């Protein structure tokens, strides 16, 4: 929702809450999908001399 035109903070919050209530509920995250800290970390390449 674009609330750039609304300058009053309280009014903007009310508009956002109303639109959030109207929106369809988000689907649950599928099982087996890692999130945040559970994701596999990318190993850093060793810096230095090139292999080729």
PEWOUR-V967254 format. One record per pair of residues at least 24 apart in sequence whose ideal C-beta (glycine too) atoms are under 10 Angstrom apart, sorted by the first residue. I is the first residue (numbers start at 0). J is the second residue. D is the distance in Angstrom with one decimal. If there is no record, write none. Layout:
i:I j:J d:D
i:I j:J d:D
This chain:
none
